[in-house]
Amino acid sequence: MREICEEMGVCAKVVRIWVAAGAPIAVEGRDKRRKYSAEAARLQLWRETAAGTKQKAEA
């Protein structure tokens, strides 16, 4: 989680929102032992695609 937050410049709450929205983030474990992992390039592409979809919906 910490690495994703640092790489993308967001907080843990945002990462959890992205996971719920279908971001390409792997989640392993349960409760306090959860581990989050992602490939930076795939996650950035997902963010750009999601932002483009949101902008089209607002237009």
Protein Blocks (a to p, Z undefined) as FASTA:
>chain_A
ZZmmmmnopafklmmmmmmnopacddedehjlpccdddfklmmmmmmmmmmmmmmmmZZ
